[in-house]
Amino acid sequence: MGFKDIKRAFPGRPAKVIAIINQKGGVGKSTTAVNLSAALGENKKKVLIVDLDPQGNTSSGYGIEKEELENDIYDALMNNFPIEDIICPTIEQNVFVVPATIQLAGAEIELVSAMARESILKAILSKVKDEFDYVFIDCPPSLGLLTINALVAANSLLIPIQCEFYALEGVTKLLESMKMVKGRLNPELDVFGVVMTMFDARTTLSKQVVDEVRSYFGNKVFKTVIPRSVKLSEAPSHGLPITMYARVSKGSLAYMKLAKEVVRRG
């Protein structure tokens, strides 16, 4: 089934384009991209995920065999390949992925000499984004040109922050980059929400970090926190979102709650 065969949940409403971003690695960006999109898909929302990380963890998380791909997001960015021909269906019928492979790593250098280099992704997504209710861009853990492209293409940011020591380290730099892009290239860019990940209710540290982040970001922080979970860690190796791998697990229930909060925010 192609992505145009599914009707949008809210036809006529502009798509929400959200960059899932934090320049720190290992904070749950790809986990959130995969599982939040699956939960939204189960709620009849049509979702596109753009995997903009050369590691391709979001692509793998949906069971896409990267070595079998003929084309990926690199070809759309650097070779003007039609994005419509790259979009892959997933096991969740309302969710589609623009996959990434390791060749995307070269794009960071190649984009330096490209014309309108900061806006290439925005131009690409303009051709398909309004077929969807939500477009998530899974960003690499850096603030290079790939991430700048995501900031220019997005309406807003979803920032996963892990419940660990130095959780806010680097977030200030990210917000500075957002402010720069907002001022020069994308006036509508703002923070959509902050989601706390890897929460361990047994530790005082996790609770302290949540309090610190809520104090910093206020009501931008979602009420739902994502627990540290073995099932969440296992699901990608099976190429399944947590909602299909372990539906009644704490991780699955948390992402279903988060999806409802996302929908309520618009």
C-alpha contacts under 8 A as a table, 3 or more apart, distances in Angstrom:
res1	aa1	res2	aa2	distance
1	M	5	D	6.55
1	M	89	P	7.19
2	G	5	D	5.52
2	G	6	I	7.79
2	G	89	P	6.86
3	F	6	I	6.08
3	F	87	I	7.82
3	F	89	P	7.01
3	F	96	F	7.01
4	K	7	K	7.46
4	K	131	E	7.12
6	I	46	K	7.68
6	I	94	N	7.24
7	K	11	P	7.55
7	K	46	K	7.76
8	R	11	P	5.32
8	R	45	K	6.69
8	R	46	K	5.72
8	R	131	E	6.84
8	R	132	F	6.14
8	R	133	D	6.39
9	A	44	K	6.13
9	A	45	K	5.30
9	A	46	K	6.67
9	A	133	D	6.75
10	F	13	R	5.81
10	F	133	D	6.79
13	R	133	D	7.67
14	P	130	D	6.08
14	P	133	D	7.48
15	A	129	K	6.14
15	A	130	D	5.24
15	A	131	E	7.63
15	A	132	F	5.82
15	A	133	D	4.85
15	A	134	Y	5.50
15	A	135	V	6.88
16	K	133	D	6.30
16	K	134	Y	4.82
16	K	135	V	6.10
16	K	155	N	6.62
17	V	129	K	7.84
17	V	134	Y	5.97
17	V	135	V	4.61
17	V	136	F	5.99
17	V	137	I	7.61
17	V	153	A	7.36
17	V	154	A	4.80
17	V	155	N	5.25
17	V	156	S	6.75
18	I	134	Y	7.45
18	I	135	V	6.11
18	I	136	F	4.92
18	I	137	I	6.22
18	I	154	A	5.30
18	I	155	N	6.00
18	I	156	S	5.09
18	I	157	L	5.37
18	I	158	L	6.44
18	I	192	F	7.66
19	A	136	F	5.69
19	A	137	I	4.55
19	A	138	D	6.30
19	A	139	C	6.77
19	A	150	A	6.16
19	A	151	L	6.79
19	A	154	A	5.85
19	A	155	N	8.00
19	A	156	S	6.43
19	A	157	L	4.85
19	A	158	L	6.03
20	I	29	K	6.13
20	I	33	A	7.12
20	I	136	F	6.65
20	I	137	I	5.82
20	I	138	D	5.15
20	I	139	C	6.06
20	I	157	L	6.00
20	I	158	L	4.76
20	I	159	I	5.87
20	I	160	P	7.35
21	I	29	K	6.66
21	I	138	D	6.85
21	I	139	C	5.45
21	I	140	P	7.58
21	I	141	P	7.55
21	I	157	L	6.72
21	I	158	L	6.30
21	I	159	I	5.28
21	I	160	P	7.02
22	N	25	G	7.36
22	N	27	V	7.59
22	N	29	K	7.43
22	N	139	C	7.73
22	N	141	P	6.19
22	N	142	S	7.69
22	N	159	I	5.97
22	N	160	P	6.68
22	N	161	I	7.62
22	N	171	V	7.04
22	N	174	L	7.07
23	Q	140	P	7.13
23	Q	141	P	4.06
23	Q	142	S	4.52
23	Q	143	L	6.36
23	Q	170	G	6.93
23	Q	171	V	7.75
23	Q	174	L	7.08
24	K	27	V	6.71
24	K	141	P	5.41
24	K	142	S	7.26
24	K	170	G	7.01
25	G	141	P	5.19
26	G	29	K	7.50
27	V	160	P	6.25
27	V	161	I	5.85
27	V	162	Q	5.11
27	V	197	T	6.95
27	V	198	M	7.87
28	G	31	T	4.99
28	G	32	T	5.86
28	G	160	P	6.28
28	G	161	I	7.68
28	G	162	Q	7.29
28	G	197	T	6.51
28	G	198	M	7.83
29	K	32	T	5.21
29	K	33	A	6.15
29	K	138	D	6.65
29	K	139	C	7.71
29	K	159	I	7.99
29	K	160	P	6.15
30	S	33	A	4.86
30	S	34	V	6.08
30	S	57	N	6.14
30	S	58	T	5.21
30	S	61	G	8.00
30	S	138	D	6.36
31	T	34	V	5.38
31	T	35	N	6.05
31	T	58	T	7.37
31	T	61	G	7.88
31	T	232	L	7.72
32	T	35	N	5.29
32	T	36	L	5.42
32	T	37	S	7.82
32	T	160	P	7.74
33	A	36	L	5.66
33	A	37	S	5.96
33	A	49	I	7.19
33	A	58	T	6.80
33	A	136	F	6.87
33	A	137	I	7.95
33	A	138	D	6.41
34	V	37	S	5.53
34	V	38	A	6.28
34	V	58	T	5.97
34	V	61	G	6.41
34	V	62	Y	7.06
34	V	241	P	6.05
35	N	38	A	5.01
35	N	39	A	6.15
35	N	241	P	5.31
35	N	242	I	6.12
35	N	243	T	7.07
35	N	252	S	7.77
35	N	255	Y	6.35
36	L	39	A	5.10
36	L	40	L	6.16
36	L	255	Y	5.65
36	L	256	M	7.30
36	L	258	L	7.19
36	L	259	A	5.97
37	S	40	L	5.05
37	S	41	G	6.00
37	S	47	V	6.29
37	S	49	I	7.67
37	S	95	V	6.70
37	S	259	A	7.96
38	A	41	G	4.91
38	A	42	E	6.25
38	A	92	E	6.37
38	A	95	V	6.69
38	A	241	P	6.45
38	A	243	T	6.91
39	A	42	E	5.15
39	A	43	N	6.52
39	A	243	T	6.83
39	A	255	Y	6.40
39	A	256	M	5.21
39	A	259	A	5.91
40	L	43	N	4.95
40	L	44	K	6.68
40	L	45	K	5.44
40	L	46	K	7.65
40	L	47	V	7.43
40	L	256	M	7.64
40	L	259	A	5.58
40	L	260	K	7.86
41	G	44	K	5.14
41	G	45	K	4.91
41	G	46	K	6.00
41	G	47	V	6.58
41	G	92	E	6.70
41	G	93	Q	7.31
41	G	94	N	4.91
41	G	95	V	5.89
42	E	45	K	7.21
42	E	92	E	7.63
42	E	94	N	7.49
44	K	94	N	6.82
45	K	94	N	6.60
45	K	132	F	7.84
45	K	133	D	5.98
45	K	134	Y	7.51
46	K	94	N	4.88
46	K	95	V	6.05
46	K	131	E	7.96
46	K	132	F	5.08
46	K	133	D	5.24
46	K	134	Y	6.60
47	V	94	N	6.24
47	V	95	V	4.80
47	V	96	F	6.26
47	V	132	F	5.62
47	V	133	D	6.00
47	V	134	Y	4.90
47	V	135	V	5.78
47	V	136	F	7.59
48	L	95	V	5.90
48	L	96	F	4.81
48	L	97	V	5.68
48	L	98	V	7.46
48	L	129	K	7.94
48	L	132	F	6.62
48	L	134	Y	6.42
48	L	135	V	4.73
48	L	136	F	6.26
49	I	95	V	7.61
49	I	96	F	6.24
49	I	97	V	4.76
49	I	98	V	6.17
49	I	135	V	5.78
49	I	136	F	4.73
49	I	137	I	5.83
49	I	138	D	7.14
50	V	73	I	7.74
50	V	97	V	5.95
50	V	98	V	4.77
50	V	99	P	6.67
50	V	135	V	7.38
50	V	136	F	6.13
50	V	137	I	4.71
50	V	138	D	6.15
51	D	56	G	6.39
51	D	57	N	7.98
51	D	58	T	6.13
51	D	59	S	6.66
51	D	73	I	7.41
51	D	97	V	7.15
51	D	98	V	5.92
51	D	99	P	5.30
51	D	100	A	5.41
51	D	137	I	6.20
51	D	138	D	5.14
51	D	139	C	7.18
52	L	56	G	7.59
52	L	73	I	7.28
52	L	99	P	7.96
52	L	100	A	6.36
52	L	104	L	7.81
52	L	137	I	6.56
52	L	138	D	5.52
52	L	139	C	5.20
52	L	140	P	6.27
52	L	146	L	7.03
53	D	56	G	5.54
53	D	57	N	7.53
53	D	100	A	6.65
53	D	104	L	7.46
53	D	138	D	6.56
53	D	139	C	5.57
53	D	140	P	4.35
53	D	141	P	7.80
54	P	100	A	5.97
54	P	101	T	5.50
54	P	102	I	4.73
54	P	103	Q	6.90
54	P	104	L	5.03
54	P	105	A	5.30
54	P	140	P	7.18
55	Q	100	A	7.44
55	Q	101	T	6.58
55	Q	102	I	6.04
56	G	59	S	5.27
56	G	60	S	6.36
56	G	99	P	6.93
56	G	100	A	4.96
56	G	101	T	5.50
56	G	102	I	7.20
57	N	60	S	5.03
57	N	61	G	5.91
58	T	61	G	4.87
58	T	62	Y	6.60
58	T	99	P	7.73
58	T	138	D	7.47
59	S	62	Y	5.53
59	S	63	G	6.70
59	S	64	I	5.43
59	S	65	E	7.97
59	S	66	K	7.44
59	S	97	V	6.93
59	S	98	V	7.86
59	S	99	P	5.26
59	S	100	A	6.61
60	S	63	G	4.92
60	S	64	I	5.26
60	S	65	E	6.89
60	S	66	K	7.36
60	S	236	P	6.68
60	S	237	S	7.91
60	S	239	G	6.03
61	G	64	I	7.48
61	G	235	A	7.45
61	G	236	P	4.40
61	G	237	S	7.23
61	G	238	H	7.72
61	G	239	G	4.79
61	G	240	L	5.98
61	G	241	P	6.66
62	Y	90	T	6.32
62	Y	91	I	7.19
62	Y	236	P	7.32
62	Y	239	G	4.80
62	Y	240	L	5.40
62	Y	241	P	6.61
63	G	90	T	7.83
63	G	236	P	7.73
63	G	238	H	7.09
63	G	239	G	3.68
63	G	240	L	6.41
64	I	90	T	7.94
64	I	99	P	7.81
64	I	239	G	7.37
65	E	68	E	5.57
65	E	69	L	6.94
66	K	69	L	5.34
66	K	99	P	7.72
66	K	100	A	7.56
66	K	101	T	6.23
69	L	72	D	6.96
71	N	74	Y	7.66
71	N	75	D	6.07
71	N	86	I	6.23
72	D	75	D	5.62
72	D	76	A	6.98
72	D	86	I	5.93
72	D	98	V	6.72
72	D	99	P	5.39
72	D	100	A	5.42
72	D	101	T	6.84
73	I	76	A	5.08
73	I	77	L	6.22
73	I	83	I	7.64
73	I	86	I	7.29
73	I	98	V	6.15
73	I	99	P	6.04
73	I	100	A	5.55
73	I	104	L	7.36
74	Y	77	L	5.12
74	Y	78	M	5.86
74	Y	79	N	7.52
74	Y	100	A	7.06
74	Y	101	T	7.95
74	Y	103	Q	6.89
74	Y	104	L	5.13
74	Y	107	A	6.83
75	D	78	M	5.34
75	D	79	N	4.81
75	D	80	N	6.43
75	D	81	F	5.41
76	A	79	N	5.74
76	A	80	N	4.92
76	A	81	F	4.46
76	A	82	P	6.17
76	A	83	I	5.85
76	A	124	I	7.27
77	L	80	N	6.16
77	L	81	F	7.64
77	L	107	A	7.93
77	L	120	I	6.44
77	L	121	L	6.61
77	L	124	I	7.65
78	M	81	F	7.99
78	M	107	A	7.18
78	M	110	E	7.85
78	M	111	L	7.71
81	F	85	D	7.84
82	P	85	D	5.62
82	P	86	I	7.05
83	I	86	I	5.06
83	I	87	I	6.38
83	I	98	V	7.75
83	I	124	I	6.86
83	I	125	L	7.88
83	I	128	V	7.91
84	E	87	I	5.70
84	E	128	V	7.30
86	I	98	V	6.04
86	I	99	P	7.53
87	I	96	F	6.41
87	I	97	V	5.57
87	I	98	V	4.72
87	I	99	P	7.39
88	C	96	F	5.55
88	C	97	V	5.15
88	C	98	V	6.23
88	C	99	P	7.41
89	P	92	E	7.94
89	P	93	Q	7.07
89	P	95	V	6.68
89	P	96	F	4.71
89	P	97	V	6.53
90	T	93	Q	6.25
90	T	95	V	6.05
90	T	96	F	5.73
90	T	97	V	7.17
91	I	95	V	7.91
91	I	240	L	7.78
92	E	95	V	5.53
93	Q	96	F	7.85
100	A	103	Q	7.93
100	A	104	L	6.59
101	T	104	L	5.93
102	I	105	A	5.73
103	Q	106	G	5.85
103	Q	107	A	7.60
104	L	107	A	5.27
104	L	108	E	7.62
105	A	108	E	6.14
106	G	109	I	5.74
106	G	110	E	6.34
107	A	110	E	4.82
107	A	111	L	5.66
107	A	146	L	7.66
108	E	111	L	5.62
108	E	112	V	7.16
108	E	144	G	6.89
108	E	145	L	5.86
108	E	146	L	6.21
109	I	112	V	5.65
110	E	113	S	6.25
110	E	114	A	6.97
111	L	114	A	4.94
111	L	117	R	5.80
111	L	145	L	6.99
112	V	117	R	6.84
112	V	145	L	7.70
113	S	117	R	7.44
114	A	117	R	5.02
116	A	119	S	5.67
116	A	120	I	6.60
117	R	120	I	5.81
117	R	145	L	7.82
117	R	149	N	7.71
118	E	121	L	7.71
118	E	145	L	6.77
118	E	148	I	6.14
118	E	149	N	4.90
118	E	152	V	6.83
119	S	122	K	5.25
119	S	123	A	6.35
119	S	149	N	5.78
119	S	152	V	6.24
119	S	153	A	6.97
120	I	123	A	5.26
120	I	124	I	6.31
120	I	149	N	6.77
121	L	124	I	5.00
121	L	125	L	6.12
121	L	149	N	5.72
121	L	150	A	6.89
121	L	153	A	6.16
122	K	125	L	5.25
122	K	126	S	6.11
122	K	149	N	7.12
122	K	150	A	7.70
122	K	152	V	6.57
122	K	153	A	4.17
122	K	154	A	7.75
123	A	126	S	5.23
123	A	127	K	7.27
123	A	153	A	7.93
124	I	127	K	5.98
124	I	128	V	7.79
125	L	128	V	5.48
125	L	129	K	5.40
125	L	153	A	7.61
126	S	129	K	5.66
126	S	130	D	7.57
127	K	130	D	7.82
128	V	131	E	5.70
128	V	132	F	7.74
129	K	132	F	5.68
129	K	135	V	6.71
130	D	133	D	7.28
132	F	135	V	6.72
137	I	150	A	6.62
137	I	154	A	7.95
139	C	146	L	7.54
139	C	147	T	5.89
139	C	150	A	7.05
140	P	143	L	7.95
140	P	146	L	7.47
140	P	147	T	6.65
142	S	147	T	6.93
143	L	146	L	7.66
143	L	147	T	5.46
143	L	148	I	6.77
143	L	174	L	7.64
143	L	177	S	7.88
144	G	147	T	5.50
144	G	148	I	6.28
145	L	148	I	4.84
145	L	149	N	6.06
146	L	149	N	5.13
146	L	150	A	6.48
147	T	150	A	4.94
147	T	151	L	6.27
148	I	151	L	4.99
148	I	152	V	6.23
148	I	181	V	7.65
149	N	152	V	5.18
149	N	153	A	6.13
150	A	153	A	5.09
150	A	154	A	5.97
151	L	154	A	5.37
151	L	156	S	7.85
151	L	157	L	7.92
151	L	178	M	7.02
151	L	181	V	6.90
151	L	186	N	7.72
151	L	189	L	7.45
152	V	181	V	6.84
152	V	185	L	6.37
152	V	186	N	5.56
152	V	189	L	7.89
154	A	157	L	7.31
154	A	189	L	6.84
155	N	188	E	6.15
155	N	189	L	5.07
155	N	190	D	6.90
156	S	188	E	7.71
156	S	189	L	5.02
156	S	190	D	4.72
156	S	191	V	5.27
156	S	192	F	5.27
157	L	189	L	7.61
157	L	190	D	6.31
157	L	191	V	4.67
157	L	192	F	5.20
157	L	193	G	6.78
158	L	191	V	6.47
158	L	192	F	5.57
158	L	193	G	5.01
158	L	194	V	5.72
158	L	195	V	7.37
159	I	191	V	7.86
159	I	193	G	6.43
159	I	194	V	4.70
159	I	195	V	6.22
160	P	194	V	5.81
160	P	195	V	4.81
160	P	196	M	5.88
160	P	197	T	6.42
161	I	167	A	6.23
161	I	168	L	7.42
161	I	194	V	7.11
161	I	195	V	6.22
161	I	196	M	5.04
161	I	197	T	5.89
162	Q	167	A	5.98
162	Q	196	M	5.69
162	Q	197	T	4.61
162	Q	198	M	5.55
162	Q	199	F	7.25
163	C	167	A	6.37
163	C	196	M	6.40
163	C	197	T	6.07
163	C	198	M	5.75
163	C	199	F	5.39
163	C	200	D	7.70
163	C	205	L	7.50
163	C	206	S	4.92
163	C	207	K	7.81
163	C	209	V	5.62
163	C	210	V	6.67
164	E	167	A	5.45
164	E	205	L	6.97
164	E	206	S	6.33
164	E	209	V	6.74
165	F	205	L	7.52
165	F	209	V	7.44
166	Y	169	E	5.16
167	A	209	V	7.07
168	L	171	V	5.32
168	L	172	T	7.42
168	L	213	V	7.38
169	E	172	T	7.18
170	G	173	K	5.25
170	G	174	L	6.40
171	V	174	L	4.91
171	V	175	L	6.19
172	T	175	L	5.13
172	T	176	E	6.23
173	K	176	E	5.00
173	K	177	S	6.27
174	L	177	S	5.09
174	L	178	M	6.22
175	L	178	M	4.88
175	L	179	K	6.11
176	E	179	K	5.04
176	E	180	M	6.23
177	S	180	M	5.05
177	S	181	V	6.24
178	M	181	V	5.22
178	M	182	K	5.94
178	M	189	L	7.37
178	M	190	D	7.65
179	K	182	K	4.97
179	K	183	G	6.08
180	M	183	G	5.20
180	M	184	R	6.20
181	V	184	R	5.21
181	V	185	L	5.12
181	V	186	N	5.82
181	V	187	P	7.71
181	V	189	L	7.89
182	K	185	L	5.81
182	K	186	N	4.55
182	K	187	P	4.52
182	K	188	E	6.69
182	K	189	L	5.53
182	K	190	D	7.85
183	G	186	N	6.74
183	G	187	P	5.92
184	R	187	P	7.34
186	N	189	L	5.79
191	V	194	V	7.79
191	V	220	K	7.37
192	F	220	K	6.90
193	G	220	K	4.77
193	G	221	V	5.63
193	G	222	F	6.46
194	V	217	F	7.77
194	V	220	K	5.87
194	V	221	V	4.50
194	V	222	F	6.04
195	V	221	V	6.00
195	V	222	F	5.59
195	V	224	T	7.38
195	V	225	V	6.50
195	V	226	I	7.60
196	M	199	F	6.98
196	M	210	V	6.98
196	M	221	V	7.75
196	M	222	F	7.71
196	M	224	T	7.76
196	M	225	V	5.11
196	M	226	I	6.12
197	T	225	V	6.13
197	T	226	I	4.59
197	T	227	P	6.24
197	T	228	R	7.15
198	M	226	I	5.92
198	M	227	P	4.93
198	M	228	R	3.99
198	M	229	S	7.45
199	F	206	S	5.77
199	F	207	K	7.98
199	F	225	V	6.71
199	F	226	I	5.99
199	F	227	P	4.36
199	F	228	R	5.25
200	D	203	T	5.85
200	D	206	S	5.86
200	D	227	P	6.08
200	D	228	R	5.82
201	A	204	T	7.65
201	A	206	S	6.78
201	A	207	K	7.14
201	A	227	P	7.92
203	T	206	S	5.69
203	T	207	K	7.01
204	T	207	K	5.31
204	T	208	Q	6.18
205	L	208	Q	5.01
205	L	209	V	6.10
206	S	209	V	5.18
206	S	210	V	6.30
207	K	210	V	5.19
207	K	211	D	6.29
208	Q	211	D	5.10
208	Q	212	E	6.15
209	V	212	E	4.96
209	V	213	V	6.12
210	V	213	V	5.21
210	V	214	R	6.05
211	D	214	R	5.14
211	D	215	S	6.09
212	E	215	S	5.10
212	E	216	Y	6.30
213	V	216	Y	4.99
213	V	217	F	6.01
213	V	218	G	7.76
213	V	221	V	7.64
214	R	217	F	5.28
214	R	218	G	4.94
214	R	219	N	7.24
214	R	220	K	7.99
214	R	221	V	6.09
215	S	218	G	5.54
217	F	220	K	5.59
217	F	221	V	6.28
218	G	221	V	6.24
219	N	222	F	7.29
222	F	225	V	7.24
222	F	258	L	7.48
222	F	261	E	7.27
224	T	254	A	6.60
224	T	257	K	6.58
224	T	258	L	5.69
224	T	261	E	7.99
225	V	254	A	6.90
226	I	251	G	6.44
226	I	254	A	5.77
226	I	255	Y	7.11
227	P	250	K	7.07
227	P	251	G	6.18
227	P	254	A	7.57
228	R	232	L	7.75
228	R	251	G	7.77
229	S	232	L	5.22
229	S	233	S	6.51
229	S	250	K	7.45
229	S	251	G	6.32
230	V	233	S	5.06
230	V	234	E	6.18
231	K	234	E	4.99
231	K	235	A	6.06
231	K	242	I	7.28
231	K	245	Y	7.88
231	K	246	A	6.77
231	K	249	S	7.27
231	K	251	G	7.21
232	L	235	A	5.48
232	L	236	P	7.70
232	L	242	I	6.11
232	L	251	G	6.11
232	L	252	S	7.96
233	S	236	P	6.79
234	E	237	S	5.75
234	E	238	H	7.15
235	A	238	H	5.38
235	A	239	G	6.54
235	A	240	L	5.53
235	A	241	P	6.14
235	A	242	I	5.80
235	A	245	Y	5.89
235	A	246	A	7.94
236	P	239	G	4.87
236	P	240	L	5.86
236	P	241	P	6.98
237	S	240	L	7.74
238	H	245	Y	7.79
240	L	243	T	8.00
240	L	244	M	6.19
240	L	245	Y	5.79
241	P	244	M	5.63
241	P	245	Y	6.17
242	I	245	Y	4.84
242	I	246	A	5.49
242	I	247	R	6.40
242	I	251	G	6.94
242	I	252	S	5.31
243	T	246	A	5.95
243	T	247	R	4.51
243	T	248	V	7.82
243	T	252	S	5.08
243	T	253	L	7.92
244	M	247	R	5.52
246	A	249	S	5.45
246	A	252	S	6.73
247	R	252	S	5.56
247	R	253	L	7.36
248	V	252	S	6.26
248	V	253	L	6.41
249	S	252	S	5.29
249	S	253	L	6.31
250	K	253	L	5.23
250	K	254	A	6.06
251	G	254	A	5.10
251	G	255	Y	6.34
252	S	255	Y	5.32
252	S	256	M	6.27
253	L	256	M	5.10
253	L	257	K	6.25
254	A	257	K	5.12
254	A	258	L	6.13
255	Y	258	L	4.81
255	Y	259	A	6.05
256	M	259	A	5.12
256	M	260	K	6.55
257	K	260	K	5.24
257	K	261	E	6.51
258	L	261	E	5.05
258	L	262	V	6.22
259	A	262	V	5.00
259	A	263	V	6.26
260	K	263	V	5.17
260	K	264	R	6.26
261	E	264	R	5.07
261	E	265	R	6.34
262	V	265	R	5.21
262	V	266	G	6.66
263	V	266	G	5.22
